[in-house]
Amino acid sequence: MKTYFTAVILLLTTYIQAQTFTISGKVTTDSEPLAFANVSIKKSSKGAISQNNGDYKITSLKPGNYIIEASFTGYITLKKSVTISDQNIVLNFDLKEDQLLDEVVVTGTRTFKRKTNSPVIVSILNSEALNNVQACNLSEGLRFQPGLRVETDCQTCNYTQLRMNGLAGGYSQILINGRSIFSPLTGLYGLEQIPVNMIDRIETIRGGGSTLYGSSAIGGVVNIITKIPKENSYDVNYTYQSIKGKAFDHVINGNATVVSKNETGGVSLFVNKRHRDTYDANGDNFSELPELKNTSFGTNFFYLPAENQKLEASFSSMHEYRYGGEVVDKAPHLALQSEERTHDVLMGSLDYQVNFNNDNSSLIAYAAGQRTDRDHYTGIFPDDPADIQTHLENPPYGTSETKTLQGGAQFNHRFKDFIKGDNVFTLGSEYVVDDVLDVIDAYNYKIDQTTKTFAMFLQSDWEMSPKFTLLSGVRFDKHNLVNKVILSPRVSALYKPHNNLQFRTTWSTGFRAPQAFDTDLHIAFAGGGISRISLSDDLKEERSNSFSASINYDKPTEHYIFGFTLEGFYTHLNDAFFLAPLGEDTFGERFEKQNGDGATVKGITFEVRANYDKKVQLEAGFNIQSSKFDTAVENIEGLPALRKFLRTPNEYGFATLSFMPNSRFNTTINYVYTGSMTIAHFAGAPEQTIDAYVESKAFSELGFKSSYSFSLDKIDTSLELFGGVKNIFDAYQDDFDSGKNRDSNYVYGPGAPRTVFLGLRLKSL
C-alpha cells in the first residue's frame, strides 16, 4: 500500500513539473491601454509586448518564483513577484508617466540603456517639451538643453551654430538617428531647416564623444531621433506669428502614423510648410531677419520580418529659400547688399538589426546619406562706375554641392557572469565620405574637398555590480587629411549608492580634422567688402583631453519628483584652431585658419528638475565657464591679441515652468539667459569708424505659451487652441550696424525680437 501511494505521488509530481503555465494580463496607464510596452521576466529571455488593447501573454513557464517587469519609454518601470504552482497567473500593470527619471537612451553607449544606468549623462528633450516652448525648428528647441547655446552669427543671412560647454559649433557633432550625415555645409543653416514635427526626441551628451562618433565630437554630441511609428494617429496644426507687427510668419505642420494590425510594420509621415517675411529692426531698409520659405516632408518606416529581426528606414526632403539684405523687389545682385540662398537637402538611412543567442547578441548593419544642392549669392553693389559694369557682367552668384555617405556595422554581445557582473561588448566599423564643392567664380573662391574616414571602435559596458558600472572604449580613425591613425580612448565610471543617486566620472580624448568647410568659413560682409577664410598649408588636426565628474540625484514620491545634476568639466585643446587676419585684397578681408598653442575650456553645469502630480513641472540648467587660449591670438589686425574666446559668454542658462491643472489646459513659461561676451566689430558702417572689440550686454528672454483642448468625441479628435508671446520684454540687440557697408557678423543676443503667436491643432484622441 505504501509503495502504491509513493508511486502516485511521484507520478503527480512528474506531471505537475511537466506542465507549463501562462502569465497574462493588461498594461495600462491611468486605466487606459498602453500598447508596445515591454513585459519581461528577470534573468530570463522570455517576455512579451503588449498589444493595442494593452493585453500581453507569456507562455511555457514552469512552476517557480518569478520577477515580472513592465517598462515603456517615458514611464516608471514596475516589478512584481509571482509564484506559479499549479495554475495560470493574471498580472496587470498600471504604469505612471516619468519624463525625468528612467527613459531609455541610446546615444551615450550606442546601445539601448536606461538613463539612470548610463555611465554617461544623457539629456533628453522630447517632442512635448519642444511643443511647450513653441519651437518652430531645431535651432529654437536646442536652447532648452543644459550646456547648449544656439547663437545667430550673421545679420544678413542669420546662419546659426550650436555651442556646447564653451566650444564653437565646429566642435559639436550632430547626428540624425545616430548617423553623422549632418555635414559641415548643412551645419550652416541646417539647425533652422529641421522642423520640430520631424523630431521625436533629442538626446545630448556633453564632453568628448569621439570614441563613438569620430571627428568634431569634442564639445559633445546631439542625436536627433525622428518620429517613429507607434500607433495609428494624426496631428495637424497651424501657427501664425507676428514679429512686432512688422513681419509675419506662417507655419503649417502635419503628421500621420499607421501601424499594421499584427504590429509587424508601420509608417510615419511628416510635412512642414513655413513662410516668414523679412524684418528690419533699425529702419535702414536692410533686414535683420531674412525672408524664409521652407517646405519639408519625410517618412519613417519599420518592418519586423521575424520575431528577432527589425528593418528601419527613413527619408526626408527639405527645401529652403532665404533672402536677407536690402529689402527691395529686384534680383539679389541689383540690391545694395544681399545674401540669397536656395537649399535642396535630401537625407535618408537604412538599418537592419537581428538578435540571436537568446537575445544576448545582436548585429546591426546600416547605411545613411545626405545630399545638399545650394545656389547662392553674396554681394555688395559697388559705387565706382567701372566696378558697377564688372559687377553687372559677372555678379557673384555661386553653387554648392555636398554629399555625405556613411556605412557600417555594429556587433553587441552580452557576457553574463563576466568575472563579476554582466558585460556588453560592442565592436563596430564604419566608413564616412564627405564631398564638398563650393564655388563663386566672381571672387575666385573655390572649395573642392573630399574627406574620407575609416574607423573601428570597441567598447566594454561592464556592470560589475548593481552599484558600479565601468564603461571603457577606444576608437581608431584613419582620416585622409591626417597622416596617422588617431586613437580616441574613453573611460567612464558610474557608482550608484542607491537607485536615486548616481556619481559619474569620465575621461575622454577627441580630435577635429583640418577640413575646409566649417561654420567659421561663412562669407561675411564688413566695410564694403567680403571676408573669406583659407586653410594654412601646414594645418594639422586638433586634439583634446576632456575630464568631467557629476552627481545626479532624483527623489520620487507618490506626489512629486525632484532632482538635480551638478557637473564639472575640463577640456584642453592641443594645436587649437583660430582665425588669423591676413589683411585685405581686392574683395575684402582675408583670414587663415591656423593652429595655436592650445586652449582650455572649463566650468560647471547645474540642472534642476521637479514635477508635482503631473500638474506643475520645472526644468532648468545654468552654465558658468571659462574659455581661453593658452597664448593670446590676434583676431583683428592692429588690435591687441586676446586669450579669451570671442562670442563666448561665461554664463548662460534656461528654465521652463509648466502648469497642467487638468488634461485640457497647459501653460508653460520659458526663460533663456545669455551673459556678456566679447565681439569683434569691423569698421565700415556709419556707426563704426574704427575696428574695435565690443563687450555686449547680458540678455534675458522671457516667453509663455497657453493652450486649451476640446474633445470632439464623435470624430475621435482633439481641438487645441493656443497662443503666447516669445521674448515678452523685447530683449533684442539695439546697436545693429546700418547700410550696405555694415559688419554682418556684428550680431549677438536673442535670435528674434518680441513675437506674438496664435494657432490651432487637430490631433487624434
C-alpha positions, 0 to 999 in steps of 0.5 A: 500500500505504501509503495502504491501511494509513493508511486502516485505521488511521484507520478503527480509530481512528474506531471505537475513539473511537466506542465507549463503555465501562462502569465497574462494580463493588461498594461495600462496607464491611468486605466487606459491601454498602453500598447508596445510596452515591454513585459519581461521576466528577470534573468530570463529571455522570455517576455512579451509586448503588449498589444493595442488593447494593452493585453500581453501573454507569456507562455511555457513557464514552469512552476517557480518564483518569478520577477515580472517587469513592465517598462515603456519609454517615458514611464516608471518601470514596475516589478512584481513577484509571482509564484506559479504552482499549479495554475495560470497567473493574471498580472496587470500593470498600471504604469505612471508617466516619468519624463525625468527619471528612467527613459531609455537612451541610446546615444551615450553607449550606442546601445539601448540603456536606461538613463539612470544606468548610463555611465554617461549623462544623457539629456533628453528633450522630447517632442512635448517639451519642444511643443511647450516652448513653441519651437518652430525648428531645431535651432529654437528647441536646442536652447532648452538643453543644459550646456547648449547655446544656439547663437545667430552669427550673421545679420544678413543671412542669420546662419546659426551654430550650436555651442556646447560647454564653451566650444564653437559649433565646429566642435559639436557633432550632430547626428540624425538617428545616430548617423553623422550625415549632418555635414559641415555645409548643412551645419550652416543653416541646417539647425533652422531647416529641421522642423520640430514635427520631424523630431521625436526626441533629442538626446545630448551628451556633453564632453568628448564623444569621439570614441563613438562618433569620430571627428568634431565630437569634442564639445559633445554630441546631439542625436536627433531621433525622428518620429517613429511609428507607434500607433495609428494617429494624426496631428495637424496644426497651424501657427501664425506669428507676428514679429512686432507687427512688422513681419509675419510668419506662417507655419503649417505642420502635419503628421500621420502614423499607421501601424499594421494590425499584427504590429509587424510594420508601420509608417510615419509621415511628416510635412512642414510648410513655413513662410516668414517675411523679412524684418528690419529692426533699425529702419535702414531698409536692410533686414535683420531677419531674412525672408524664409520659405521652407517646405519639408516632408519625410517618412519613417518606416519599420518592418519586423520580418521575424520575431528577432529581426527589425528593418528601419528606414527613413527619408526626408526632403527639405527645401529652403529659400532665404533672402536677407539684405536690402529689402527691395523687389529686384534680383539679389545682385541689383540690391545694395547688399544681399545674401540669397540662398536656395537649399535642396537637402535630401537625407535618408538611412537604412538599418537592419538589426537581428538578435540571436543567442537568446537575445544576448547578441545582436548585429546591426548593419546600416547605411545613411546619406545626405545630399545638399544642392545650394545656389547662392549669392553674396554681394555688395553693389559697388559705387565706382562706375567701372566696378558697377559694369564688372559687377553687372557682367559677372555678379557673384552668384555661386553653387554648392554641392555636398554629399555625405555617405556613411556605412557600417556595422555594429556587433553587441554581445552580452557576457553574463557572469563576466568575472563579476557582473554582466558585460556588453561588448560592442565592436563596430566599423564604419566608413564616412565620405564627405564631398564638398564643392563650393564655388563663386567664380566672381571672387575666385573662391573655390572649395573642392574637398573630399574627406574620407574616414575609416574607423573601428571602435570597441567598447566594454559596458561592464556592470560589475555590480548593481552599484558600479558600472565601468564603461571603457572604449577606444576608437581608431580613425584613419582620416585622409587629411591626417597622416596617422591613425588617431586613437580616441580612448574613453573611460567612464565610471558610474557608482550608484549608492542607491537607485536615486543617486548616481556619481559619474566620472569620465575621461575622454580624448577627441580630435577635429580634422583640418577640413575646409568647410566649417561654420567659421568659413561663412562669407561675411560682409564688413566695410564694403567688402567680403571676408573669406577664410583659407586653410594654412598649408601646414594645418594639422588636426586638433586634439583634446583631453576632456575630464568631467565628474557629476552627481545626479540625484532624483527623489520620487514620491507618490506626489512629486519628483525632484532632482538635480545634476551638478557637473564639472568639466575640463577640456584642453585643446592641443594645436587649437584652431583660430582665425588669423587676419591676413589683411585685405585684397581686392574683395575684402578681408582675408583670414587663415585658419591656423593652429595655436598653442592650445586652449582650455575650456572649463566650468560647471553645469547645474540642472534642476528638475521637479514635477508635482502630480503631473500638474506643475513641472520645472526644468532648468540648467545654468552654465558658468565657464571659462574659455581661453587660449593658452597664448593670446591670438590676434583676431583683428589686425592692429588690435591687441591679441586676446586669450579669451574666446570671442562670442563666448559668454561665461554664463548662460542658462534656461528654465521652463515652468509648466502648469497642467491643472487638468488634461485640457489646459497647459501653460508653460513659461520659458526663460533663456539667459545669455551673459556678456561676451566679447565681439569683434566689430569691423569698421565700415558702417556709419556707426563704426569708424574704427575696428574695435572689440565690443563687450555686449550686454547680458540678455534675458528672454522671457516667453509663455505659451497657453493652450486649451483642448476640446474633445470632439468625441464623435470624430475621435479628435482633439481641438487645441487652441493656443497662443503666447508671446516669445521674448515678452520684454523685447530683449533684442540687440539695439546697436545693429550696424546700418547700410550696405557697408555694415559688419554682418557678423556684428550680431549677438543676443536673442535670435528674434525680437518680441513675437506674438503667436496664435494657432490651432491643432487637430490631433487624434484622441 
